Amino acid sequence: MDKPNQREIWFICSGMGSQWKGMGISLLKIPVFSQTIDACTEALKGYNFNVKEFLLNTDSPVYEYIHTTMAAITAIQIGLIDVLRSVGVRPSGIIGHSAGEIVCGYADECLTSEETIRVAYLMGKCITESNLPTGAMALVALSLDKYLEMYNDSELDLACENGDDSIIVAGPVANVLLMAETLNNKHVFTLVLDTKKIAYHSRLMQLVHPTLLQEVTKVIPNPKPLSKKWISTSVDIKDCNQSASANDKEVQTLCSGEYYANNFLNVVRLQDALKRIPENAITIEIAPRGMLQHISQLFQAEVYPALLFEICCLPTCVLGPIHSFYKMEGILMRLSRPLYRDVQ
C-alpha cells in the first residue's frame, strides 16, 4: 500500500545534444552501471561498435558520428535507469524528448536493454547513411502562435513544442539561418542548434522513414504495448486511443518499429506531455547532461509545483566519493520529503 504522503516519480528522458566527452566515466565506478555498459557493448558486438571504449576514449573522432553518439547516450540512460532500479526507484510516469523516446521503451519494460541499444544504434546509422538534404534546427523563444505571427516560411516545420515560449523549428539550412537572423534582429532569442546538419522532426525525414521502419522492425519483431505510464510525445495524446485503422492503432499503442520510425518524423509535443505530470511529483531527467531542466522547471513552476531532481553526472557533480550514491537509497525511499541539490 502506498504511503499517504508518497510523491510520484516521473522520468524525463532527453535526446540528442546531451552528450559530452567524458560522460559516464565516473559512473563506471558503480558496479550496476558498469555491468549495464558491458551488456550494451556485448549487444552491439555484431555491429562493430564498442560502447565502453567510446566512453573511455574522449579523443575518439566517432564522437562526431550520429549513430555512435546516439548509442552512447542511450547506453548511459539504460545504466542510470538500472542504477535507480537497484535502489528501488521506479517511475509512475515516463516522458521522452525526441530520441529520448528510445530509452522510454526500456523504462516502460517494452524493450530489453539489448533491444534498446540496438534500436538506438540502428536509428542513428540509418540517418548517418541516408544522404538527407542539409538541414538545420533552431530554438525560438516564442509560442507557436507568436512565431507564426512574426515569421512565415512554408519550407520550415514545427519540430518541437516545448512550452509556452519555447519551440524548435526545422527545415533546409538556408531557410533556418534566414529565420534565425530575422528573428534575432527583432530581438527574439533564436539559437541554431548543432544537429550535425540533420533537420529532425521535419518533412525532410520522410526520405529515411522506410529504412528506419525496416531496420528497427528487425530488432522488435514482437512489439509490446505502451503502458499507461509512458506518455508519448511523438503521438498526439488526444488521439492515442482514437485510431482510424488497425495500422494507426499499432503506431499509437505499440513500442514497434513503426512507432520509432515515426518518432523522427512527427512533432515533439513535450508541452502536452508535461501537463500530465501530477502536482508535487519528483521528476528525474535521465541523461548524460541536463537538457530539459529549465523547461520542466519553468513549466511546472507555473502549473505544477513539481520538484526537478536531475540525476545526470551524479557522482562527479554532486556526491563526491562514489560510495555516497548508495547513501541515497534511504533518501529516495522517503519521497514525502523534498530533495534539493546544486549542480556545479
Buried (B, 14 or more C-beta within 10 A) or exposed (E): EEEEEEBBBBBBBBBBBBBBEEBBEBBBBBEBBBBBBBBBBBBBEEBEBBBBEBBBEEEBEBBEBBBBBBBBBBBBBBBBBBBBEBBEBEBBBBBBBBBBBBBBBBBBEBBBBBBBBBBBBBBBBBBBEBEBBEBBBBBBBBBBEBBEEBBEBEEBBBBBBBBBBBBBBBBBBEBBEBBBEBBBEEEBEBEBBEBBEBBBBBBBBEEBBEBBBEBBBEBBEEBBBBEEBBBBBBBBBEEBEEBEEEEBBBBBBBBBBBBBBBBBBBBBBBBBBBBEBEEBBBBBBBBBBBBBBEBBBBBBEEEBEBBBBBBBBBBBBBBEEBEEBEEBEEEBEEBEEEBEEEEE
